[in-house]
Amino acid sequence: MEHPQALINQAQYKCDPSVFGDMVGPASYSLVSQEMGRGVFSFCMCPGGIIAPASTTEGELVVNGWSPSKRDNPYANSGMVVAVDEKDFAKYGFTGPLAAMHFQQMVEQKAWQAGGGKLKAPAQRMTDFVNRKRSASLPECSYLPGVTSTLLQEVLPVEVYQSLSKGFITFGKKMKGYFTDEAIVTATESRTSSPVRIPRDNETLQHTQIKGLYPCAEGAGYAGGIISAAMDGERVALQIATL
């Protein structure tokens, strides 16, 4: 999800943050709701940010957001996450230890096809996304490979699309001005957490079969962000120190 940074500044500060001098920077936000029994929340919000391609395989599209150190880009973006679990994977025929990975792969392949290739991202205006309407035009966007107007309900799993649509409306009520046709939804940020978990013993934190191997943090499936990854790494380090 990307908005003009000025719109987020107005929503959060009620004025241009430059009036505060160097005391504050561009505004950020954190939004969360429960929709249709699922958590919907903003993830890794990037004030003054940029949406960048993050694909690792031909024929699959992944986007991600980041902020330059000065946070001086005219856009504000954030990942928008809907919780999914094994029951969702099974609906699409994916079971077993790698079910979540295959589910993720399915969505990334659909995003690639909808974007038209060459790393172009399928996109919709926020209001059109909720109204199931193909956008006649798209707002300016920081994603340099370019965006393609499409129907994202044909890219995202139905459960994700429905919960996200309701979440956007809820966020608009919590934060005045957030729900707007000036915002653009690009697909898909599908790697907010690892789709697999490497097994480890609950007490020793070592791999259940390989002594001396300590799976931890985000890549191993034990965290879902910078802070939780750091906490899990600290937990493992403390465990190793007691040996």
ROLOMAR-91571 format. One record per residue: residue number from 1; x, y, z of N, C-alpha, C in turn; residue in one letter. Coordinates in nm, 3 decimals. Example, Ala and Ser with C-alpha at 12.3 -4.5 7.8 and 13.67 -1.06 7.14 Angstrom:
BEGIN
  resi      n.X      n.Y      n.Z     ca.X     ca.Y     ca.Z      c.X      c.Y      c.Z  resn
     1    1.319   -0.569    0.780    1.230   -0.450    0.780    1.320   -0.330    0.780     A
     2    1.285   -0.225    0.708    1.367   -0.106    0.714    1.290    0.003    0.787     S
This chain:
BEGIN
  resi      n.X      n.Y      n.Z     ca.X     ca.Y     ca.Z      c.X      c.Y      c.Z  resn
     1    0.084   -0.118    0.000    0.000    0.000    0.000    0.088    0.124    0.000     M
     2    0.062    0.214   -0.096    0.142    0.337   -0.100    0.051    0.459   -0.111     E
     3    0.078    0.558   -0.025    0.011    0.687   -0.025    0.112    0.798   -0.053     H
     4    0.066    0.914   -0.096    0.155    1.031   -0.092    0.196    1.057    0.053     P
     5    0.323    1.082    0.078    0.368    1.106    0.215    0.297    1.227    0.276     Q
     6    0.268    1.325    0.193    0.200    1.446    0.243    0.063    1.412    0.301     A
     7   -0.005    1.313    0.242   -0.137    1.274    0.291   -0.124    1.209    0.429     L
     8   -0.023    1.123    0.446   -0.001    1.060    0.576    0.040    1.162    0.680     I
     9    0.124    1.258    0.640    0.163    1.366    0.732    0.041    1.441    0.782     N
    10   -0.049    1.475    0.690   -0.168    1.550    0.726   -0.257    1.469    0.819     Q
    11   -0.269    1.339    0.790   -0.354    1.253    0.873   -0.299    1.238    1.015     A
    12   -0.167    1.233    1.027   -0.106    1.208    1.158   -0.072    1.335    1.234     Q
    13   -0.017    1.434    1.165    0.027    1.557    1.232   -0.074    1.671    1.220     Y
    14   -0.165    1.660    1.125   -0.262    1.768    1.094   -0.193    1.891    1.038     K
    15   -0.068    1.873    0.994    0.004    1.985    0.934    0.129    1.929    0.866     C
    16    0.202    2.016    0.799    0.329    1.977    0.738    0.433    1.961    0.849     D
    17    0.503    1.845    0.857    0.598    1.825    0.967    0.716    1.922    0.966     P
    18    0.736    1.994    0.857    0.848    2.088    0.851    0.833    2.200    0.953     S
    19    0.709    2.223    0.999    0.688    2.329    1.099    0.756    2.294    1.232     V
    20    0.789    2.166    1.252    0.854    2.124    1.375    1.006    2.130    1.364     F
    21    1.057    2.172    1.250    1.201    2.176    1.231    1.258    2.035    1.220     G
    22    1.368    2.010    1.291    1.432    1.879    1.286    1.381    1.783    1.393     D
    23    1.278    1.823    1.467    1.232    1.740    1.579    1.157    1.615    1.534     M
    24    1.089    1.622    1.421    1.015    1.506    1.372    1.040    1.488    1.223     V
    25    1.021    1.370    1.177    1.037    1.341    1.036    0.902    1.312    0.973     G
    26    0.900    1.256    0.854    0.775    1.219    0.790    0.698    1.120    0.877     P
    27    0.568    1.132    0.877    0.483    1.052    0.966    0.479    0.906    0.925     A
    28    0.463    0.820    1.025    0.443    0.678    1.002    0.308    0.638    1.060     S
    29    0.273    0.511    1.049    0.148    0.463    1.108    0.160    0.313    1.136     Y
    30    0.074    0.265    1.223    0.060    0.122    1.251   -0.088    0.094    1.265     S
    31   -0.140    0.005    1.182   -0.282   -0.022    1.178   -0.308   -0.172    1.189     L
    32   -0.413   -0.208    1.263   -0.447   -0.349    1.280   -0.597   -0.363    1.301     V
    33   -0.653   -0.472    1.251   -0.796   -0.500    1.273   -0.819   -0.650    1.261     S
    34   -0.935   -0.692    1.304   -0.980   -0.830    1.286   -1.095   -0.829    1.187     Q
    35   -1.080   -0.900    1.078   -1.182   -0.901    0.973   -1.211   -1.046    0.933     E
    36   -1.336   -1.086    0.947   -1.378   -1.220    0.908   -1.295   -1.327    0.978     M
    37   -1.261   -1.300    1.104   -1.185   -1.396    1.183   -1.037   -1.398    1.154     G
    38   -0.986   -1.300    1.080   -0.844   -1.296    1.044   -0.782   -1.164    1.087     R
    39   -0.657   -1.172    1.128   -0.583   -1.051    1.155   -0.542   -0.982    1.026     G
    40   -0.563   -0.852    1.020   -0.520   -0.770    0.906   -0.437   -0.656    0.965     V
    41   -0.315   -0.638    0.917   -0.231   -0.537    0.980   -0.124   -0.483    0.885     F
    42   -0.081   -0.360    0.916    0.029   -0.300    0.840    0.160   -0.361    0.889     S
    43    0.257   -0.371    0.800    0.382   -0.438    0.831    0.498   -0.362    0.768     F
    44    0.599   -0.330    0.847    0.720   -0.264    0.797    0.685   -0.135    0.723     C
    45    0.615   -0.045    0.795    0.576    0.082    0.733    0.699    0.167    0.706     M
    46    0.708    0.223    0.584    0.826    0.297    0.540    0.791    0.441    0.506     C
    47    0.808    0.535    0.598    0.787    0.676    0.565    0.892    0.725    0.468     P
    48    0.852    0.808    0.373    0.946    0.855    0.271    1.007    0.738    0.197     G
    49    0.927    0.635    0.170    0.979    0.508    0.123    0.969    0.483   -0.026     G
    50    1.015    0.364   -0.062    1.019    0.319   -0.201    0.972    0.174   -0.206     I
    51    0.891    0.141   -0.305    0.855    0.002   -0.331    0.955   -0.054   -0.432     I
    52    1.010   -0.169   -0.401    1.115   -0.226   -0.486    1.083   -0.370   -0.523     A
    53    1.131   -0.417   -0.638    1.114   -0.558   -0.674    1.199   -0.646   -0.584     P
    54    1.144   -0.759   -0.543    1.217   -0.850   -0.453    1.203   -0.995   -0.497     A
    55    1.177   -1.015   -0.625    1.161   -1.151   -0.677    1.294   -1.226   -0.676     S
    56    1.285   -1.358   -0.662    1.405   -1.440   -0.665    1.399   -1.546   -0.775     T
    57    1.285   -1.558   -0.842    1.267   -1.661   -0.943    1.193   -1.604   -1.063     T
    58    1.236   -1.640   -1.182    1.167   -1.599   -1.304    1.023   -1.649   -1.301     E
    59    0.932   -1.562   -1.342    0.791   -1.601   -1.347    0.717   -1.583   -1.217     G
    60    0.783   -1.523   -1.117    0.718   -1.494   -0.988    0.746   -1.349   -0.951     E
    61    0.646   -1.280   -0.897    0.664   -1.139   -0.864    0.645   -1.116   -0.715     L
    62    0.743   -1.050   -0.655    0.739   -1.012   -0.514    0.780   -0.866   -0.505     V
    63    0.711   -0.787   -0.425    0.751   -0.649   -0.400    0.780   -0.631   -0.251     V
    64    0.857   -0.529   -0.220    0.891   -0.499   -0.082    0.911   -0.350   -0.068     N
    65    0.905   -0.299    0.053    0.922   -0.156    0.076    1.043   -0.127    0.162     G
    66    1.101   -0.010    0.144    1.213    0.034    0.227    1.219    0.186    0.228     W
    67    1.289    0.240    0.326    1.306    0.385    0.336    1.453    0.420    0.322     S
    68    1.489    0.518    0.235    1.625    0.571    0.237    1.654    0.635    0.372     P
    69    1.781    0.652    0.406    1.816    0.703    0.538    1.756    0.840    0.566     S
    70    1.743    0.923    0.463    1.685    1.056    0.484    1.533    1.056    0.483     K
    71    1.474    0.945    0.441    1.327    0.933    0.436    1.264    1.051    0.361     R
    72    1.326    1.087    0.253    1.283    1.207    0.182    1.211    1.178    0.051     D
    73    1.171    1.054    0.027    1.093    1.022   -0.091    0.949    1.074   -0.072     N
    74    0.879    1.112   -0.177    0.745    1.171   -0.158    0.634    1.069   -0.134     P
    75    0.672    0.944   -0.105    0.571    0.840   -0.086    0.587    0.773    0.050     Y
    76    0.477    0.717    0.100    0.476    0.639    0.224    0.416    0.503    0.191     A
    77    0.488    0.396    0.220    0.434    0.264    0.188    0.441    0.169    0.307     N
    78    0.360    0.067    0.299    0.358   -0.035    0.405    0.308   -0.166    0.347     S
    79    0.368   -0.275    0.393    0.311   -0.406    0.362    0.176   -0.417    0.431     G
    80    0.083   -0.486    0.368   -0.049   -0.511    0.428   -0.068   -0.663    0.436     M
    81   -0.082   -0.713    0.557   -0.077   -0.857    0.581   -0.213   -0.910    0.627     V
    82   -0.249   -1.025    0.573   -0.366   -1.100    0.618   -0.317   -1.235    0.668     V
    83   -0.359   -1.276    0.787   -0.315   -1.403    0.844   -0.377   -1.520    0.768     A
    84   -0.295   -1.620    0.738   -0.341   -1.744    0.673   -0.283   -1.862    0.750     V
    85   -0.345   -1.979    0.731   -0.294   -2.098    0.801   -0.315   -2.223    0.717     D
    86   -0.292   -2.338    0.778   -0.295   -2.465    0.706   -0.428   -2.492    0.636     E
    87   -0.537   -2.448    0.697   -0.669   -2.470    0.634   -0.679   -2.397    0.501     K
    88   -0.620   -2.280    0.494   -0.621   -2.203    0.368   -0.536   -2.272    0.262     D
    89   -0.421   -2.323    0.301   -0.334   -2.390    0.205   -0.404   -2.513    0.148     F
    90   -0.471   -2.587    0.236   -0.535   -2.712    0.195   -0.646   -2.688    0.093     A
    91   -0.713   -2.574    0.099   -0.821   -2.543    0.004   -0.769   -2.540   -0.140     K
    92   -0.641   -2.510   -0.153   -0.581   -2.503   -0.286   -0.499   -2.628   -0.318     Y
    93   -0.515   -2.731   -0.234   -0.449   -2.858   -0.260   -0.308   -2.868   -0.207     G
    94   -0.267   -2.774   -0.120   -0.131   -2.774   -0.068   -0.130   -2.828    0.075     F
    95   -0.060   -2.937    0.096   -0.048   -2.996    0.229    0.097   -3.035    0.254     T
    96    0.128   -3.071    0.378    0.264   -3.113    0.412    0.352   -2.998    0.456     G
    97    0.480   -3.027    0.485    0.572   -2.926    0.540    0.593   -2.804    0.451     P
    98    0.578   -2.822    0.319    0.604   -2.711    0.227    0.475   -2.649    0.173     L
    99    0.362   -2.677    0.238    0.232   -2.627    0.190    0.230   -2.475    0.179     A
   100    0.281   -2.406    0.281    0.278   -2.259    0.280    0.366   -2.204    0.169     A
   101    0.478   -2.270    0.141    0.566   -2.224    0.034    0.498   -2.236   -0.102     M
   102    0.426   -2.345   -0.124    0.357   -2.363   -0.252    0.240   -2.265   -0.265     H
   103    0.173   -2.236   -0.155    0.066   -2.136   -0.152    0.122   -1.999   -0.190     F
   104    0.234   -1.964   -0.129    0.303   -1.838   -0.158    0.344   -1.831   -0.305     Q
   105    0.398   -1.939   -0.355    0.443   -1.946   -0.493    0.328   -1.926   -0.590     Q
   106    0.212   -1.984   -0.558    0.093   -1.969   -0.643    0.056   -1.822   -0.659     M
   107    0.055   -1.748   -0.549    0.018   -1.607   -0.553    0.122   -1.526   -0.630     V
   108    0.249   -1.554   -0.608    0.356   -1.480   -0.677    0.352   -1.504   -0.828     E
   109    0.318   -1.624   -0.869    0.307   -1.653   -1.012    0.188   -1.580   -1.074     Q
   110    0.077   -1.574   -1.001   -0.039   -1.499   -1.050   -0.007   -1.350   -1.063     K
   111    0.068   -1.298   -0.966    0.106   -1.157   -0.970    0.193   -1.128   -1.092     A
   112    0.286   -1.217   -1.121    0.373   -1.200   -1.238    0.289   -1.196   -1.366     W
   113    0.198   -1.290   -1.379    0.114   -1.298   -1.498    0.025   -1.175   -1.512     Q
   114   -0.034   -1.130   -1.400   -0.123   -1.014   -1.404   -0.047   -0.886   -1.436     A
   115    0.080   -0.879   -1.392    0.160   -0.760   -1.420    0.207   -0.753   -1.564     G
   116    0.209   -0.867   -1.632    0.250   -0.869   -1.771    0.398   -0.896   -1.792     G
   117    0.469   -0.938   -1.687    0.610   -0.968   -1.700    0.700   -0.847   -1.682     G
   118    0.830   -0.868   -1.698    0.931   -0.761   -1.686    0.925   -0.691   -1.551     K
   119    0.885   -0.767   -1.448    0.878   -0.719   -1.309    0.772   -0.611   -1.287     L
   120    0.686   -0.587   -1.386    0.576   -0.493   -1.363    0.479   -0.551   -1.260     K
   121    0.433   -0.466   -1.170    0.346   -0.511   -1.061    0.200   -0.483   -1.092     A
   122    0.111   -0.581   -1.072   -0.032   -0.555   -1.087   -0.078   -0.461   -0.976     P
   123   -0.166   -0.368   -1.007   -0.202   -0.266   -0.910   -0.345   -0.215   -0.930     A
   124   -0.398   -0.155   -0.826   -0.529   -0.089   -0.827   -0.526    0.030   -0.733     Q
   125   -0.609    0.128   -0.765   -0.633    0.232   -0.664   -0.702    0.165   -0.544     R
   126   -0.678    0.217   -0.425   -0.731    0.157   -0.303   -0.884    0.145   -0.307     M
   127   -0.950    0.252   -0.349   -1.097    0.251   -0.353   -1.148    0.151   -0.457     T
   128   -1.079    0.141   -0.569   -1.119    0.046   -0.672   -1.098   -0.098   -0.625     D
   129   -0.994   -0.120   -0.548   -0.968   -0.252   -0.491   -1.088   -0.299   -0.409     F
   130   -1.137   -0.212   -0.324   -1.251   -0.247   -0.238   -1.377   -0.265   -0.320     V
   131   -1.393   -0.184   -0.425   -1.515   -0.188   -0.507   -1.508   -0.287   -0.623     N
   132   -1.402   -0.368   -0.628   -1.384   -0.470   -0.733   -1.387   -0.409   -0.873     R
   133   -1.321   -0.296   -0.887   -1.326   -0.222   -1.012   -1.184   -0.204   -1.068     K
   134   -1.165   -0.232   -1.195   -1.036   -0.208   -1.257   -1.012   -0.057   -1.265     R
   135   -0.898   -0.011   -1.223   -0.868    0.132   -1.222   -0.844    0.183   -1.364     S
   136   -0.916    0.288   -1.401   -0.898    0.348   -1.534   -0.761    0.414   -1.545     A
   137   -0.708    0.459   -1.434   -0.574    0.517   -1.427   -0.517    0.486   -1.290     S
   138   -0.385    0.495   -1.279   -0.319    0.468   -1.153   -0.240    0.591   -1.108     L
   139   -0.236    0.617   -0.977   -0.159    0.732   -0.928   -0.010    0.710   -0.945     P
   140    0.067    0.817   -0.933    0.212    0.804   -0.938    0.258    0.709   -0.828     E
   141    0.363    0.635   -0.857    0.406    0.529   -0.767    0.558    0.522   -0.767     C
   142    0.617    0.480   -0.656    0.763    0.473   -0.645    0.822    0.346   -0.707     S
   143    0.736    0.252   -0.747    0.786    0.125   -0.800    0.838    0.144   -0.942     Y
   144    0.969    0.143   -0.958    1.032    0.183   -1.084    1.007    0.090   -1.203     L
   145    0.996   -0.043   -1.186    0.967   -0.124   -1.304    0.831   -0.094   -1.366     P
   146    0.743   -0.029   -1.290    0.613    0.009   -1.343    0.500   -0.078   -1.291     G
   147    0.379   -0.028   -1.306    0.260   -0.099   -1.257    0.160   -0.118   -1.371     V
   148    0.078   -0.220   -1.356   -0.024   -0.253   -1.455   -0.160   -0.256   -1.387     T
   149   -0.255   -0.181   -1.438   -0.389   -0.181   -1.380   -0.453   -0.318   -1.402     S
   150   -0.502   -0.377   -1.295   -0.563   -0.509   -1.304   -0.664   -0.525   -1.192     T
   151   -0.730   -0.640   -1.187   -0.823   -0.673   -1.079   -0.750   -0.763   -0.980     L
   152   -0.712   -0.708   -0.868   -0.631   -0.785   -0.774   -0.709   -0.897   -0.707     L
   153   -0.842   -0.892   -0.713   -0.918   -1.005   -0.659   -0.896   -1.131   -0.741     Q
   154   -0.840   -1.115   -0.862   -0.808   -1.231   -0.944   -0.666   -1.281   -0.918     E
   155   -0.590   -1.205   -0.841   -0.452   -1.241   -0.807   -0.446   -1.302   -0.667     V
   156   -0.512   -1.239   -0.572   -0.506   -1.282   -0.433   -0.607   -1.392   -0.403     L
   157   -0.577   -1.484   -0.312   -0.676   -1.581   -0.267   -0.799   -1.508   -0.214     P
   158   -0.915   -1.564   -0.236   -1.040   -1.495   -0.204   -1.046   -1.455   -0.057     V
   159   -0.996   -1.542    0.033   -1.001   -1.513    0.176   -0.915   -1.392    0.210     E
   160   -0.801   -1.382    0.143   -0.711   -1.269    0.166   -0.773   -1.141    0.111     V
   161   -0.825   -1.148   -0.010   -0.885   -1.030   -0.073   -1.001   -0.975    0.011     Y
   162   -1.091   -1.062    0.054   -1.209   -1.017    0.127   -1.171   -0.952    0.260     Q
   163   -1.080   -1.015    0.333   -1.039   -0.959    0.463   -0.964   -0.828    0.444     S
   164   -0.881   -0.821    0.342   -0.805   -0.698    0.316   -0.898   -0.584    0.277     L
   165   -0.999   -0.612    0.197   -1.095   -0.508    0.157   -1.165   -0.449    0.278     S
   166   -1.210   -0.534    0.368   -1.277   -0.486    0.489   -1.178   -0.412    0.579     K
   167   -1.054   -0.462    0.582   -0.952   -0.396    0.664   -0.924   -0.255    0.617     G
   168   -0.919   -0.233    0.486   -0.894   -0.099    0.434   -1.003    0.000    0.479     F
   169   -1.127   -0.046    0.476   -1.238    0.039    0.520   -1.224    0.072    0.668     I
   170   -1.190   -0.030    0.748   -1.170   -0.009    0.892   -1.056    0.088    0.917     T
   171   -0.946    0.074    0.844   -0.832    0.163    0.862   -0.870    0.307    0.828     F
   172   -0.956    0.323    0.727   -1.001    0.456    0.690   -1.081    0.523    0.801     G
   173   -1.149    0.442    0.882   -1.225    0.496    0.996   -1.132    0.529    1.113     K
   174   -1.025    0.454    1.125   -0.931    0.478    1.234   -0.838    0.596    1.204     K
   175   -0.811    0.616    1.076   -0.714    0.719    1.035   -0.775    0.799    0.921     M
   176   -0.824    0.917    0.951   -0.896    0.997    0.853   -0.809    1.027    0.731     K
   177   -0.864    0.997    0.615   -0.793    1.023    0.491   -0.717    0.903    0.437     G
   178   -0.705    0.796    0.517   -0.627    0.680    0.474   -0.694    0.608    0.358     Y
   179   -0.826    0.591    0.365   -0.898    0.523    0.257   -0.927    0.624    0.146     F
   180   -0.852    0.616    0.038   -0.857    0.720   -0.065   -0.818    0.664   -0.200     T
   181   -0.866    0.728   -0.305   -0.825    0.684   -0.440   -0.687    0.737   -0.477     D
   182   -0.626    0.815   -0.389   -0.488    0.859   -0.412   -0.386    0.752   -0.374     E
   183   -0.433    0.646   -0.307   -0.343    0.538   -0.265   -0.346    0.425   -0.367     A
   184   -0.234    0.355   -0.380   -0.223    0.246   -0.477   -0.185    0.116   -0.405     I
   185   -0.252    0.009   -0.442   -0.222   -0.124   -0.390   -0.143   -0.198   -0.496     V
   186   -0.023   -0.245   -0.463    0.057   -0.324   -0.557    0.075   -0.465   -0.500     T
   187    0.083   -0.563   -0.589    0.094   -0.702   -0.545    0.223   -0.764   -0.600     A
   188    0.286   -0.848   -0.520    0.238   -0.887   -0.390    0.355   -0.893   -0.292     T
   189    0.337   -0.843   -0.171    0.439   -0.861   -0.067    0.403   -0.987    0.010     E
   190    0.460   -1.097   -0.034    0.420   -1.229    0.015    0.524   -1.295    0.104     S
   191    0.628   -1.218    0.143    0.736   -1.280    0.219    0.762   -1.207    0.350     R
   192    0.655   -1.176    0.419    0.668   -1.109    0.548    0.719   -1.203    0.656     T
   193    0.704   -1.334    0.635    0.757   -1.434    0.728    0.789   -1.560    0.650     S
   194    0.867   -1.647    0.711    0.909   -1.769    0.643    0.791   -1.866    0.626     S
   195    0.777   -1.927    0.508    0.668   -2.024    0.488    0.700   -2.162    0.542     P
   196    0.821   -2.181    0.593    0.859   -2.310    0.652    0.923   -2.285    0.788     V
   197    0.921   -2.388    0.873    0.988   -2.378    1.003    1.080   -2.497    1.020     R
   198    1.208   -2.470    1.043    1.305   -2.576    1.067    1.284   -2.627    1.211     I
   199    1.269   -2.757    1.232    1.237   -2.807    1.367    1.352   -2.786    1.465     P
   200    1.317   -2.756    1.590    1.416   -2.745    1.697    1.353   -2.790    1.828     R
   201    1.435   -2.833    1.919    1.389   -2.879    2.050    1.346   -2.758    2.134     D
   202    1.233   -2.771    2.201    1.179   -2.659    2.279    1.268   -2.618    2.396     N
   203    1.346   -2.713    2.447    1.430   -2.683    2.563    1.571   -2.641    2.522     E
   204    1.637   -2.722    2.440    1.776   -2.692    2.403    1.786   -2.592    2.289     T
   205    1.680   -2.574    2.213    1.673   -2.488    2.095    1.762   -2.536    1.981     L
   206    1.815   -2.658    1.994    1.893   -2.717    1.887    1.801   -2.791    1.790     Q
   207    1.848   -2.808    1.669    1.777   -2.891    1.572    1.750   -3.027    1.634     H
   208    1.635   -3.083    1.602    1.595   -3.210    1.664    1.682   -3.328    1.621     T
   209    1.758   -3.312    1.512    1.840   -3.422    1.464    1.988   -3.386    1.448     Q
   210    2.020   -3.258    1.443    2.158   -3.216    1.418    2.209   -3.138    1.539     I
   211    2.294   -3.200    1.618    2.348   -3.135    1.737    2.437   -3.017    1.698     K
   212    2.423   -2.907    1.768    2.504   -2.789    1.742    2.444   -2.693    1.642     G
   213    2.332   -2.731    1.580    2.263   -2.643    1.486    2.145   -2.579    1.557     L
   214    2.141   -2.446    1.558    2.037   -2.373    1.629    1.953   -2.292    1.530     Y
   215    1.846   -2.348    1.479    1.758   -2.270    1.389    1.696   -2.156    1.469     P
   216    1.702   -2.035    1.417    1.643   -1.925    1.491    1.604   -1.811    1.400     C
   217    1.526   -1.723    1.456    1.486   -1.597    1.393    1.398   -1.617    1.270     A
   218    1.403   -1.522    1.179    1.303   -1.513    1.073    1.316   -1.622    0.968     E
   219    1.437   -1.643    0.917    1.455   -1.740    0.810    1.420   -1.881    0.849     G
   220    1.440   -1.915    0.976    1.411   -2.050    1.024    1.265   -2.068    1.066     A
   221    1.187   -1.958    1.062    1.045   -1.967    1.094    1.008   -1.939    1.237     G
   222    1.097   -1.870    1.311    1.069   -1.844    1.453    1.050   -1.696    1.484     Y
   223    1.031   -1.616    1.382    1.007   -1.473    1.402    0.936   -1.417    1.280     A
   224    0.876   -1.301    1.299    0.804   -1.238    1.189    0.835   -1.091    1.175     G
   225    0.958   -1.051    1.204    0.995   -0.911    1.194    1.128   -0.887    1.262     G
   226    1.178   -0.765    1.253    1.311   -0.733    1.304    1.321   -0.753    1.455     I
   227    1.222   -0.704    1.528    1.229   -0.711    1.675    1.216   -0.854    1.723     I
   228    1.117   -0.927    1.672    1.099   -1.065    1.717    1.218   -1.153    1.676     S
   229    1.280   -1.121    1.561    1.399   -1.196    1.520    1.514   -1.171    1.617     A
   230    1.532   -1.045    1.657    1.638   -1.012    1.752    1.615   -1.081    1.886     A
   231    1.490   -1.083    1.930    1.459   -1.148    2.058    1.486   -1.298    2.053     M
   232    1.452   -1.361    1.941    1.475   -1.505    1.929    1.625   -1.533    1.922     D
   233    1.699   -1.449    1.850    1.844   -1.465    1.844    1.908   -1.451    1.981     G
   234    1.860   -1.356    2.060    1.911   -1.337    2.196    1.881   -1.460    2.281     E
   235    1.761   -1.515    2.264    1.722   -1.635    2.339    1.817   -1.751    2.308     R
   236    1.847   -1.770    2.182    1.938   -1.878    2.141    2.079   -1.852    2.194     V
   237    2.126   -1.727    2.185    2.260   -1.695    2.234    2.273   -1.722    2.384     A
   238    2.171   -1.689    2.460    2.171   -1.715    2.603    2.173   -1.865    2.634     L
   239    2.099   -1.939    2.552    2.097   -2.084    2.569    2.235   -2.144    2.542     Q
   240    2.301   -2.097    2.436    2.434   -2.147    2.404    2.534   -2.111    2.515     I
   241    2.517   -1.993    2.574    2.609   -1.947    2.679    2.601   -2.032    2.803     A
   242    2.490   -2.103    2.824    2.475   -2.187    2.944    2.540   -2.324    2.928     T
   243    2.583   -2.357    2.808    2.640   -2.490    2.785    2.779   -2.504    2.848     L
